[in-house]
Amino acid sequence: MQYKKVCVESFGYELPKNVVTSLSLEERLAPIYDKFNLSYGRLEMITGIRERRFWDDDTTPSQASIKAAEKAISKSGVNKEDIGCLLHTSVSRDFLEPATATVVHDSLGLPPTATIFDISNACLGFINGMVTLANMIELGQIKAGIVVGCETSKRLIDTTIDKLLKDQDVTKEKLKPAFATLTLGSGAVAAVLTHSSLSQDGHKLLGGVTRAASQHNGLCRIETDASFFGLHELPDMRTKSEALLKNGMRLAPDTWESTKQELGWNNSDVDRFFTHQVSAVHSRLLFKTLGLDNEKNFSTVEYLGNIGSVSLPITMAIGIDQGRLNPGDKVAMMGIGSGIVCLMLGLEW
């Protein structure tokens, strides 16, 4: 896919105030750690994640999404009446029906003519939303659109820890599939995309490539199809981390090579990379596998953890705020999500 008329105008993000260390999660698992003589600090040592953030218990995904969206719209300078589409793209949602996008749309006061719906694709939902908006803009269907999402991990982590502590027959093998859940964090982000004729800064979305290895769809599962804010069903996530990492790294090289061919890039052309933040280990292995300069990667995983679908865009938004991008920089957004699906996008800042 290639775009000639699409710009990424602005990002807005919202982070929870509640900071939760990896050590504090391990201390909650003390009976299991002590039973198997596991060393405290292993979670941070293995993943590089020292802390993450949790929303207050009464915060819904839509509430945080609305705050992030208001910031993105304000930064963009785009009039709300010109926004022709709103997509809510996270795994977390207020409820199964209606779409969480309807709550966000109503609260933002966007026009009734706007197209609104949810997109869900594990950790790739947000950048899938960016592609969907870009397609609509390129085709002339809308002048501007906003993609937004919020992930909330507290109930998922609480459920995981509670089940492990209540399991009288818990083993090290039962602990392993739950380990990835403990890396999760929370956050909300939004991005406004516009037609180039509306853009003030001209940050061009050039295009990208997607690839799938869907035969590996069973490596990471949340079996119960329940909202993350509901009071009845409790989400439970199980991940075969090693297999997910191994097969993700098999898919990434083909995706990256195809992306470079699509955009006419070489590795050395890229000035800055923003990736889906799973762990420090994943990031280092990805850059080694693709033959990329790890110094060009911008990382937030150490203090935000894995924030699912909003991890990549929040990382990019923070990088922008910190002045890590200069006019004319070539930027790669690189996402790998369970399923397994890979999507990589290129921008000219």
HELIX and SHEET records of a PDB file:
HELIX    1   1 SER A   22  ARG A   28  1                                   7    
HELIX    2   2 ALA A   30  LYS A   35  1                                   6    
HELIX    3   3 ARG A   42  THR A   47  1                                   6    
HELIX    4   4 PRO A   61  SER A   76  1                                  16    
HELIX    5   5 LYS A   80  ASP A   82  5                                   3    
HELIX    6   6 THR A  100  LEU A  108  1                                   9    
HELIX    7   7 ALA A  122  LEU A  124  5                                   3    
HELIX    8   8 GLY A  125  GLU A  138  1                                  14    
HELIX    9   9 LYS A  154  LYS A  166  1                                  13    
HELIX   10  10 LYS A  172  PHE A  179  1                                   8    
HELIX   11  11 ALA A  180  THR A  183  5                                   4    
HELIX   12  12 SER A  214  HIS A  216  5                                   3    
HELIX   13  13 SER A  241  LEU A  263  1                                  23    
HELIX   14  14 ASN A  267  ASP A  269  5                                   3    
HELIX   15  15 ALA A  280  LEU A  290  1                                  11    
HELIX   16  16 ASN A  294  LYS A  296  5                                   3    
HELIX   17  17 VAL A  301  LEU A  304  1                                   4    
HELIX   18  18 GLY A  308  VAL A  310  5                                   3    
HELIX   19  19 SER A  311  ASP A  321  1                                  11    
SHEET    1   A 5 VAL A   6  GLU A  14  0                                        
SHEET    2   A 5 GLY A 187  HIS A 195 -1                                        
SHEET    3   A 5 ALA A 144  GLU A 151 -1                                        
SHEET    4   A 5 ILE A  83  HIS A  88  1                                        
SHEET    5   A 5 THR A 115  ASP A 118  1                                        
SHEET    1   B 2 ASN A  18  THR A  21  0                                        
SHEET    2   B 2 GLU A  51  PHE A  54 -1                                        
SHEET    1   C 4 LYS A 204  ALA A 212  0                                        
SHEET    2   C 4 VAL A 341  GLU A 348 -1                                        
SHEET    3   C 4 LYS A 330  GLY A 337 -1                                        
SHEET    4   C 4 ARG A 272  THR A 275  1                                        
SHEET    1   D 2 CYS A 220  ILE A 222  0                                        
SHEET    2   D 2 MET A 237  THR A 239 -1                                        
END                                                                             
